[in-house]
Amino acid sequence: MSSEVGGWNKVLWERQPFPDNYIHPRSFLSSLRRNPNFKPYTYWPLVLLCCAITQHLATIFTFLAVFVRLKERWLDARVLLWVSILSFFGGYVLYEILSCSNPVRGAFTRSNTIKSSLLVFLALMGLSPVLRTLTAATSSDSIWALSACLFLLNALLADYSSMKPVPQERLTSVLSMNAAISSSVVLASRLPDDLAVFALVLFAVQLFALFPILRHRLQVTPQVAQILFTLTLCVLSFALTVPLSISVAYIYAGILITVTFVAPGVLVWAQKYKNEIRGPWDVAVPRLN
């Protein structure tokens, strides 16, 4: 509460011959601050953070490539089924290794995981004939458009943040998973037989429901492991896309390069235009020790 020229004090409890919003001209901009909480980003840490987005896009293109192969009968559904089962056990073992430092997990949690997995496996097996005829009265063009919108919604709402000490399920991540599973179901309804439907939906559950959990665990691993894992997924998805369509593969490669390398550079470049002004006219923010 400093005194100013003319007997004005910066207080409200004292009666003064000035309006309540009066500020002395010489002290109006004395407390002006520009970008007080600004923390500049650097390029390569942003690229590393974008690896989670790149991994998710790679899983979407991998799923689409597998779907096209099943639809055109270029891939045996039994092969995909065994790949899904082996991938599930491999991912579960990796998840247990990464979670060995968590004392909460134990034999009870593992038994519940196995029971839930068997329940999902049997439920999908029983629902496969129903799912195959789910969109029989719908045109294929509508199915492709609906699937594209759902996958776009899945990519926009996915949780790309790193794992926190206490994992919290976000509403957006649940909506993202539901959108991906719904898109997978409508695509699976275009497959020729029940086994192909079962294999594709099981593969979709692993990619869009279980893989994000493992991805969060991998984000706390060393940076080299994250880079190698991202590179492996990108190469795999690109190798599956190239035989189907060269033009789509080029578009996919452009999307990955833009998301991983161009977007962080644009964000770093745009930081110089940030201009947040704080002053005595703002609402007071309490500081807690």
C-alpha positions, 0 to 999 in steps of 0.5 A, a space after each residue: 500500500 504505497 502512497 502516491 502523489 496527491 495523497 492517493 493510496 492504493 487501498 479500498 478501505 480508506 475514503 479518498 477523493 478518487 473513484 475506486 478504479 483510479 490508478 495514478 498515471 505514473 504507477 499504472 504500468 509499473 507492475 506490468 509483466 509480459 509472459 510471466 509463466 512462459 516456459 519455452 519449448 525446445 525442438 527435440 523434447 517435443 519430437 519425443 512427446 509426439 512419438 505417442 501420436 505417431 504410434 497411435 496413427 501407426 496402429 490405425 494404419 496397421 489395422 486398416 491394412 490388415 482389414 483390406 487383406 482379410 476382405 480381399 482374402 489375401 490373409 488367412 484369418 487363422 494366421 491373424 488369430 494366432 498373431 493376436 494371441 501371441 501378441 497378447 501374451 507378449 504384451 502382457 509379459 512386457 507390461 508385467 516387467 514394466 510394472 514389477 516396481 508396483 507393489 499393488 499388483 499381485 496374484 489376485 490382479 493377474 487372475 482377474 486379468 486372465 478371467 477378463 481376457 477369457 470372457 472377452 475372447 468367448 464373448 467375441 467368439 459367440 457374437 461373431 455371427 451377429 457382427 457379420 450381418 450387423 450392417 447387411 442392409 447398409 451400403 458400403 459407401 456409408 460404412 467407409 464414411 462412418 469408419 473414417 469419421 470414427 477413426 478420426 474421432 479416435 485419433 483426436 480424443 486419444 490420451 497421449 499423455 505420459 503415465 502419472 503416478 496414479 493412473 486416471 481414466 479420462 472421459 476422452 480416452 474412453 470415448 476414443 476407445 469406443 469410437 475405434 471399437 465401433 469403427 472396427 465392428 462396422 468394418 468387420 461386418 463387411 468380411 466374408 466369414 465368421 472367423 475373419 470377423 472374430 479375428 479382426 475384432 479381437 485384433 482391434 481390441 488389442 490395438 485400441 483397448 490394450 495397446 494404449 495401456 502398454 503405451 503409457 507404460 512405455 513412455 516412462 522407459 528410456 528415450 532410446 526404447 521409445 524411439 526404437 518402438 516408434 520406428 518399429 511401428 512406423 516401418 511395420 505399418 508402412 510396409 503393410 500399406 505399400 503393397 496395397 496402394 503406393 499413393 496411400 503409403 505416400 500420404 501416410 508417410 507425409 502425415 507421420 513426418 508432419 506430425 512427428 517433425 514438422 508440427 513441433 518445429 511450427 510450435 517452437 517457431 510460433 513461440 516468439 509471437 506469444 505475448 501475454 500481459 499481466 498487471 495490477 488489473 488482473 484478478 489476484 492469484 493466491 500463492 501457497 507455500 
